[in-house]
């Protein structure tokens, strides 16, 4: 009996990515089942009943999904973040969870730089803005996306700084980055902050009022990570105190409507999470996801497992 792979995407992959996933399945002798634009979480719960593998994007793989999946062996989140997967429930049932790190990184980085330009030019309103050249950009968490932001920022002749306690000074310096050793130092010295913190218990509301108040005059925070790492109450207070401060994100905070009404010239939010919304990133993440599934099921390769 052939193995079954379910591609469950409320926000579907691009058609080219779907074609590549199906091709991979055919070559591996697997059955590919598509669940796209589904209307209710119950549809996902029902669809996993007999599948061996599951590919999702931002879809919630909750405990009830895991519990109803009788044959499930592996779940791959096509993207870097994996807080939409219930790792504890998966581990309890012996299901391997993976992500596809790096596949969306350039797309997210280009969006971050694009939002810097958008804010620098006053949301393209007909009045004088500023240039990125010569400005200082601070990268908060220097992972795959941060590296791409640094590469692009250097092309604008920006000065690039980074704070990441898990990356050595020598590694940063070798890539032309100036290391700093605290978030306070980064936020108080940079004109732009590109935020790439993962969502964990330690990072929830990490970027708070005190940290935001340290930013220089005219500074901007760009968040392409997770909304929860910025304290929205503190953000609202600081935007009210500092008419010069700006905030842009592709994950709107819960109080986005209020912030837009109060501070229309200071904030910008994309309608949906847009970081990975390019044809290239779509294709890269989808192909990586199915490739990792085949390698795991056929060879036991668990290189990208996140619930070890």
C-alpha positions in Angstrom: 0.0 0.0 0.0 1.4 3.4 -1.0 2.2 6.0 1.6 -0.2 9.0 1.7 1.0 12.6 1.9 -1.6 15.3 2.8 -0.9 18.9 1.7 -3.2 20.9 4.0 -3.0 24.6 3.2 -5.7 27.1 4.0 -3.4 29.5 2.2 -2.5 27.4 -0.8 1.0 26.9 -2.4 1.6 28.4 -5.8 0.6 26.1 -8.6 4.2 25.5 -9.5 5.0 24.3 -6.0 2.0 22.0 -6.0 3.1 20.5 -9.3 6.6 19.9 -7.9 5.2 18.3 -4.7 3.0 16.0 -6.8 5.9 15.1 -9.0 8.0 14.1 -5.9 5.2 12.0 -4.7 4.8 10.2 -8.0 8.5 9.4 -8.2 8.5 8.1 -4.6 5.3 6.0 -5.3 3.3 8.0 -2.8 -0.3 9.2 -3.0 -0.7 13.0 -2.8 -3.9 14.3 -1.2 -4.7 18.1 -1.5 -6.7 20.0 1.1 -6.7 23.6 -0.1 -8.6 26.7 1.1 -10.5 24.5 3.6 -13.2 26.4 5.6 -13.1 24.7 9.0 -10.4 23.2 11.3 -12.6 20.1 11.4 -11.8 19.5 7.7 -8.2 19.1 8.6 -8.9 16.9 11.6 -11.0 14.6 9.3 -8.4 14.6 6.4 -5.5 13.3 8.4 -7.2 10.1 9.5 -5.2 7.7 7.2 -2.2 9.8 6.0 1.4 9.0 6.7 2.8 12.5 6.3 1.4 16.1 6.5 2.6 19.3 4.9 1.3 22.6 6.2 2.1 26.3 6.0 0.6 28.4 8.8 -2.2 25.8 9.5 -2.7 24.8 13.1 -1.6 21.2 13.7 -3.2 20.9 17.1 -3.5 18.0 19.5 -6.9 16.9 18.0 -5.3 16.8 14.6 -2.5 14.6 15.9 -4.9 12.4 17.9 -7.1 11.6 14.9 -4.1 10.7 12.6 -3.9 7.0 13.0 -0.9 6.5 10.6 0.9 9.9 10.9 4.6 9.7 11.1 5.9 13.1 10.1 4.6 16.7 9.9 6.6 19.3 7.9 5.9 23.0 8.3 6.9 24.6 5.0 8.6 27.6 6.5 10.9 28.5 9.4 8.6 29.1 12.3 6.8 26.1 13.8 4.8 27.5 16.7 1.7 26.4 14.8 2.6 22.8 15.5 1.7 21.1 18.9 5.2 19.6 19.4 4.2 18.0 22.8 1.2 16.2 21.3 3.3 15.1 18.3 6.1 13.8 20.5 3.7 11.9 22.7 2.5 10.0 19.7 5.9 9.5 18.2 5.3 11.9 15.3 8.3 13.7 13.9 7.9 17.5 13.3 10.2 19.4 10.9 10.4 22.9 9.5 12.2 24.1 6.3 14.7 26.7 7.6 16.2 29.1 5.1 13.8 28.4 2.2 11.8 31.7 2.8 14.7 33.7 4.1 15.4 36.0 1.1 11.7 36.7 0.5 11.3 37.8 4.2 14.5 39.9 4.1 13.4 41.7 0.9 10.1 42.5 2.5 11.8 43.9 5.6 14.0 46.1 3.4 11.0 47.2 1.4 9.2 48.3 4.5 12.2 50.3 5.5 12.1 52.1 2.2 8.3 52.6 2.6 8.7 54.2 6.0 11.7 56.2 5.0 9.7 57.8 2.2 6.7 58.5 4.4 4.5 55.8 3.0 5.1 57.3 -0.5 3.2 60.5 0.4 4.3 63.6 -1.5 6.7 65.1 1.0 10.4 64.8 1.7 11.6 61.6 3.2 15.0 60.2 4.1 17.4 57.8 2.5 18.7 54.4 3.8 22.3 55.0 2.7 24.5 55.8 5.7 21.9 54.8 8.2 22.4 52.2 10.9 20.4 49.0 10.8 20.3 46.6 13.7 19.4 43.0 13.3 17.8 41.5 16.3 18.5 37.7 16.0 21.0 36.9 13.3 19.6 33.8 11.7 18.9 32.9 8.1 16.7 35.9 7.5 18.9 38.3 9.4 21.9 37.3 7.2 19.9 38.2 4.0 18.8 41.5 5.5 22.4 42.3 6.2 23.5 41.4 2.7 20.8 43.6 1.1 21.4 46.5 3.6 25.1 46.5 2.7 24.0 47.1 -0.9 22.3 50.3 0.3 25.5 51.3 2.0 23.9 51.0 5.4 26.0 50.3 8.6 24.9 46.9 9.9 24.9 45.8 13.5 23.6 42.7 15.1 22.6 41.3 18.5 22.4 37.5 18.9 23.9 35.8 22.0 24.1 32.5 20.0 26.4 34.0 17.3 30.0 34.8 18.1 31.6 38.2 17.5 34.2 36.6 15.2 31.4 35.1 13.0 29.6 38.5 12.8 32.8 40.4 12.1 33.8 37.9 9.4 30.5 38.8 7.6 31.1 42.6 7.9 28.7 43.0 10.8 29.4 45.0 13.9 28.4 42.9 17.0 26.7 44.5 20.0 26.1 42.7 23.2 22.7 43.6 24.5 19.3 44.5 23.1 19.6 47.9 24.8 22.7 48.7 22.9 21.2 47.7 19.6 18.0 49.6 20.0 19.6 52.7 21.3 22.2 53.0 18.5 20.3 52.0 15.3 18.0 54.0 13.0 16.3 50.8 11.9 15.8 47.6 13.8 14.9 44.4 11.8 13.3 42.0 14.3 13.7 38.2 13.8 13.1 36.7 17.2 11.2 33.4 17.3 8.1 33.2 19.5 9.1 31.4 22.8 8.2 31.9 26.4 11.4 34.0 26.8 10.6 36.3 23.9 6.9 37.1 24.5 6.6 40.9 24.7 10.4 41.1 24.8 10.3 44.3 22.7 8.6 46.5 25.4 8.1 50.1 26.1 11.4 50.6 27.8 13.3 49.1 24.9 11.3 51.1 22.3 11.9 54.4 24.1 15.6 53.9 23.7 15.5 54.2 19.9 17.0 57.3 18.3 14.9 60.1 16.9 13.3 59.1 13.6 13.9 55.4 14.2 11.8 52.6 12.9 11.1 49.0 14.0 10.4 46.4 11.3 8.9 43.2 12.5 8.7 40.2 10.1 8.9 37.7 12.9 5.9 37.2 15.3 3.5 39.8 16.6 3.7 38.4 20.1 7.4 39.4 20.6 6.4 43.1 20.6 4.4 44.3 23.6 1.4 46.0 21.9 0.4 48.0 25.0 4.0 49.4 25.2 4.1 50.0 21.5 0.9 52.1 21.7 2.2 54.2 24.6 5.6 54.9 22.9 3.9 55.8 19.5 1.8 58.3 21.5 4.9 59.7 23.2 7.1 59.8 20.2 5.6 61.1 16.9 9.0 60.5 15.3 8.9 56.7 15.9 7.6 54.3 13.3 6.6 50.6 13.2 5.9 48.3 10.3 5.0 44.6 10.4 3.6 41.9 8.2 1.9 40.4 11.3 -0.6 43.0 12.5 -1.0 43.3 16.3 -4.4 42.7 17.9 -4.8 46.5 18.3 -3.8 47.2 14.7 -7.0 49.1 13.9 -6.6 51.3 16.9 -3.0 52.0 16.0 -3.8 52.9 12.4 -6.5 55.3 13.6 -4.3 57.0 16.2 -1.0 57.0 14.3 -1.6 56.6 10.6 1.7 58.2 9.6 3.7 56.0 12.0 2.5 52.5 11.4 2.0 50.1 8.5 0.7 46.5 8.5 0.3 44.1 5.5 -3.2 42.6 5.1 -1.8 39.1 5.8 1.5 37.7 6.8 3.5 38.4 3.6 7.1 37.4 4.3 7.0 34.1 2.4 4.5 35.3 -0.2 6.7 35.0 -3.3 6.6 32.4 -6.0 10.2 31.5 -5.3 9.8 31.1 -1.6 6.6 29.1 -2.2 8.4 26.7 -4.5 11.5 26.4 -2.3 9.5 25.6 0.9 7.2 23.2 -0.8 9.9 21.2 -2.5 12.0 21.2 0.7 9.0 19.9 2.7 8.2 16.9 0.4 11.9 16.2 0.0 12.4 16.0 3.7 9.3 13.7 4.0 10.7 11.3 1.5 14.1 11.3 3.0 12.7 10.6 6.5 10.2 7.9 5.4 12.7 6.1 3.2 16.1 6.7 4.9 15.2 7.9 8.5 16.8 11.3 7.8 15.6 13.6 10.6 18.0 16.5 10.0 15.4 19.2 10.4 13.4 17.7 13.3 12.3 20.3 15.8 10.8 18.0 18.5 13.8 15.9 19.3 
